[in-house]
Amino acid sequence: MAVTIRRVPEDFRVIEVLAPRALARLGVRTPRSKWGVYQITKTKLTTPDVAQRLAKLVGCPAGKVGWAGLKDKYAVTTQVMSVPAVQTLPERVEGVGFSGELMGWSEDELCAASIAGNRFEIVVRDLSKHAAEAMASRLATLRDSDGEVWMVNYYGEQRFTSARHGKGFAGEKLIRGDFDGALRLLIGTPARKDSPTRHEFSRAAANLWGKWSELLAVFPKCPERRAIEALAAGKSVVEAFTSLPYLDQQMAVEAYQSHLWNRSAERLVRSIARAEQVLIAADAYGEIAFAPLESNWRNEMLPVPAHDVDMSRLMPEVQRAVDAALRDVGVTLEQLRIKEVRRPAFSTVGRPLCMRVADLELSAIERDDMTTGSRYKRAIKFRLGTGSYATVVLRAIGQ
């Protein structure tokens, strides 16, 4: 179904929720205060963009600005940032695309553990009447007898930026020793949502792949340029890959692992839920399934696939789901390693199978004032813990 999310940034609002411990340690300035903490509201900017601009306003190095989580660029987002406690900090900061207020002072720099989760307010537009009604019916299927909503904790599509336009996962190519294919996916395959700079270098790389000197002459100055410089200097494609920013290397691995986790979770849901209660949602990288699960599954941890997963410690249902998911894509756990480099590396962690969708409210159906014809909109509000994705909630209700 054709729907519109983020027609305008105000249609997608995210508000960061501080963890109780971080909130309790926030107060007036004392001799022990090392950080000033700002609440920042931004739009059309990335979190690192704002950090750089905030640093200039308060007079500190950009690398000294701390934050708890990255927030969407194409949304109105509110998050906290910490800056060194210099002699004087302005009570209010403002620049193009952002503004902020000084919340207080803390002994601790902000980090991922500083937040408990996020509140979301999302407007879904361009709905048919049937699609708008289906949002409520799907939601009713997932509510338990206490009115709570638990959903499978799939990774959202934001996790898969290294999977370029359906052409595959760089992580999969790495485990097969195809570093050229992985590198081409990461820097030589244009995608629709690329930034202008990324689009420029990925388009150039796609057209001149293998002609390294020619490509270097037109490749813009950016961190990814080091890989092309390595190839133009006659270095191996493995050395070129390891010349990429390390975050890009690691995300290539984590994106593929996230895909395998989603496939395992989807297989598990289909095997343990009643067939008539299973809700299927389209996803860019394969269908995902939702269903009301028995409460004993809510605390289950599903391992992120890696060669070090101890299958003998898993429940039989989970073992079968992981095995089936890996068979679907033609890999084994033992193959999930990169032999040519020490890092990035595939290693496992447990991810909660389910997420609680708290304080969920679905608005009445209204005419969509931004779309012509008989089209409708609905707003949805909810709160998620850290590591969970709002886009997954939208998929569960059919969007």
N, C-alpha and C positions, 0 to 999 in steps of 0.2 A: 504494500500500500504506500502511496506517495504522501508523506507528511513532511512538515518543515519544523526543524528545531534550530534555534539560534537565527531566526529571521533578522532579529536585532540582538545585540549583546544583552540587553535587559531581559530577554527571554530565558536566559540561563544564568542564574545567580548562585554563587557558592560562598558560604560563610564558614570560615574555619572556627572550630570549637576547641578552646584551650583545655588541656588535661587538668584535672583538679590540682595536682601537685604544682604544675607550672603557674596556674592561676593564684594559688596560695602564696607562692614565693614572689609574686609581683606586688610591689608597694611603693612607698615613698623612698626617696634617695637616702642612703646611709653610706658610711665610709666603706662598707663591703660591696656596694653596688658597682658592678663591672659593666653592666649593659643597660642601655635605655631601650625600651620596647615600644614599638609603634604598631598601631592597627592601620593597615593600608588597604584602601579600596582602589582597584585598578580596572581598566578595560582596554582591550586591543594591545596589551603589552604582556610579555612573558614575565614570570617571576624574576629571572636574572636581569631582564631589562630594567625593572623597577629597582632592583637592588643597586645597580650601577647609578641610577639617577638619585636614589636616596643617599648613597654614599657622597655624591658631589654636594648635595644640599647640607649635609651635616659635617662634611670635611673629614671623611675617613676613607681608607682604601676600600675599593669595591669588594675585595676578598674578605673583608672583616664584617660584612653584613650577613647576618644569619637568618635563616628561615626554617620553618618546620616542614613545608611541603610545596611542591610545584603546583601552580594553579593554571587553569585554562587561559589561553590568550583571548579567544573569542567568547567572552563572557564578562559579566560584572562579578568580580571576586573580591572577597575581603579576607585578608590574612594578616598574621603578625610577623614582624621582622625585628631583629635585635641589632643594635649598633653599639660600638664602644662608648662607654660613659665618659665622653670628653667634658671639659669644664662646663660648657653650656650647650644644651640641645633645645631646638625650637619646639614649642608646644604643638605647632601645626606645620606640616610640610605639604607642598603642592607643586605639581609639575604637569606637563602634558600627559594626559591619560591616567593620572593617579593623584591621590591625596591621602593624608594620614594624620592621625592624632597620637600624641605621646600618651601611652596608657600608664606607664610607670617604670619602675626600675627593678632590676633583678641581679642576683649573683650569678645566674646561669645564662649561658648563650642558648638561643633557641635551636632545637634539633627535632628530628622526627618524633621523638618520644614526648615532645611538648604539647602535642595535640591529641585530642580524644577522637576526633572525627570531623565531619563537615555536614552542614545543613544545606539543602538544595531547594531552590524554587525554580521550576522549569515550566515554560509554556510550550505546549505542542500545538502546532498550527496546521492548517490545510487538511483537516480531517474530514472524511465522509461521516455521515451520521452513524453508519454502522460501525466504523472504526472507533468513533468516540464512545459509543456504547460498549464496545468490546473491551475497552480499557477497564471499565468497572467490573465487567463479568470475569475477566481474567484475574483481576485483583481479588475478587471474592473467592475464586478457586484456591488462591494461595493463603488466605487468612485461616488461622487455626481457630479452635473453639473459644479461645480467650481473646480473639480479635487481633492477635499479633501476626505480623507478616515476616516470614523467613524465606529467603531465596538462596539458590545456589550461588556461591561466591565466585562466579566466573571472572576471569581477567577481562577488562574492557578493551575495546579496539585501540585505545591510546597506547596500549602496551606493545602494539605490533607495528610500530612505525618503520622497522627495518624490513618488513615484508612489503615489497614495493609492487603495488598495483597487481596483486595476485600472481606475481612471477616467482614466488617461493620465499623461503626463509633463509637468510644468510647463515643462521646457525646450523641448518640442515646441511648446507654445502660444506661448512667447516668440518663436521664430523666425517664427511666423505673425502676430505682432503682437497676439496675444490676451492682453494683460496682465491683463484681468479674469479670464479663465479660469485663467491661471497663478496669480494671487493666490488665487483661490477654492480651487484644488487645495492650495496651500501652507498656508493658514490657515482655510479654510472647509469642509474635507472630513474628517470624523472617520475614524479608522482604529483597528482593534482593539488595536494595541500602543501607542497613545498613553499618555503619562503622564497622571495625573489633571488637571494644569493644562492640558495641551494638549487633552485631551478636552473640558474645560470650555469653552475658547474656540473650538475648532473646531465644537462642537455649537451654541453660541450663534451663531456666524457663519453656519453652514448654515441656521439657522432665520430669521435676520434680514438676510440678504445684501441689500444695496441700501438698507436702512433704517439709515443710518449713525448717526444720533443715538440711535436706540433701541438699536442694537448697542453703541455706546460706553457706554451706561448700565449694561450688564451684562457687558461684556468685562473680564476680570480684568487686573490689572496684570502685564504681561510685555513683553518686547521687541517682540513682534508687534503690540502695541496701537498702536504708532506709525503703522502702516499705516492702521488704522481712524480714528485721529485725523486723518490727512491727508485721508482721504475725507470725513469729517464737516466738515472745514474748507473743502471745495469744491475741493481739489486733484485733479489728474488721477490716473487709475489707474496711469500710469507712475510718477508721483511717489510714490504709495502703495507700489508694488512696491519702489522704491529706498529706502523707509523701513524695510524689513525688515532684520534683522541681515544683514550682508554674507555671512556664512558660509552662511545659508539661500539667498541669491540664487545664490551660486556653486555650491552643491550641486545646485540645480535644473538648472543647465547640465551639471554633471559627471555627474549621474545619467542624463540622456538620452544623453550621449556614451558612458557605460559600457554602456548598453543597446545602442547601435549597434555598439560594439566587440564585445559578446557575439554579436550577430547576425552580424557579419562573421566572427568566429572559428568560429562554428557552420557557416556556409556553407563556409569554407575546409576544415575537417575533413572534411566530407562529400565534398568534391571531391578531396582528396588521399589519403584513407585507403581501404583495401580495404573494400568494403561489408559483408562478413561480419564484420568486426572492429569496426564502429561500434556504440558503446553509446549509447543515447538515454536522457536523464534529463528528467523533468518539472521545469519551473522556473516561477516565478510570472509571468515575462514572456516566455515562449516556450521551446520545447525547446532543450536544449543537448546537444551531441554530443561523445563522447570516443572515442579510438581510439589504438592504439600508432602513433606517427608515426616516420618515418625520423629518424635522429639529426641530419641536416642541418637539420631544422626546429627543433631545440631552442634555437638561438641567434637565431632569426628574431624581428624586432620587427614587430608589427602596429600601424599607426598608429591612434591614437584619432581617430575621424572629426571633421573640422572643415574649414572653408572653405580653410584654408591647407595642406592635404595635397597634396603633389606626387605625383600618381599615376604620373607617368612614371618615378619612381625605384623603384617597387614591382615585385616579381616578377609575371609575368603571372597566376599563380594567385591572388595576393593582390589584384591589380586586379579580377579577375572576382568574387572573393568580396565585396569591399567594394561593388562596383557592384550585385551581386545583393541584398545586405543592405539597401542604401539604397532600391532599387526596391521591396523588400518593404514598407517603411514609407512609401513615397511622398515621399521627400525627395531632394535632391541635395546634394553637398558645398557648392556655392555658396550654398545656402539656410541653411547652418548659421552664421548670424550674427544678432545682435540689432541692428536698425538704429536703434532709438530711444534706446539708451543705450551709453555707451562701455564700461562693465563692469557686470556680468560679461560675459565674452566667450568664444566658442568658439575654442580654439587647440589645436593637436595636439601630442602627445608620442608617442614609441614605447613600447608596452607589450610585454614579452616574451610571445610566443605560448604558451610552455610554462613550467611550474613543476616543479621537482624536489620530490618528496615523499620526504623522507629519513627514515631510521630507522623505517620503517613496520612496525608489529606489529599483527596482528589476533588477538584472543583466541579461545579455544574457545567454542563455543555453550553457554550456560547457561540454565537456567530463570530467567525474570524474577521476582524475588521481590517486585516491586511491582505485578504484574499478575495477575489471576485467570485461570484456564484454562491451556490449553497455549500459552503465549506465552514467548518467549525474548529473551535479550539478548546483545550482543557489545560488547566494548570495542575501541577502535582508538587507537593511539598513533602520532604522526608529528611531523615538524618541517618548517616552511615558512619560506621567506625572507620579507622584508618585502614588503608589497603583495599577498600571496596570501591566499586565504580558505579556512578550514577547511571551511566549508559546501560549497564546491565539491568537495572530496575526498569528502564524504558523498554528494553527488549522483552522483559518478562510480561509487560502489559501490552505488548503487541506493537511497540514503536521502535 
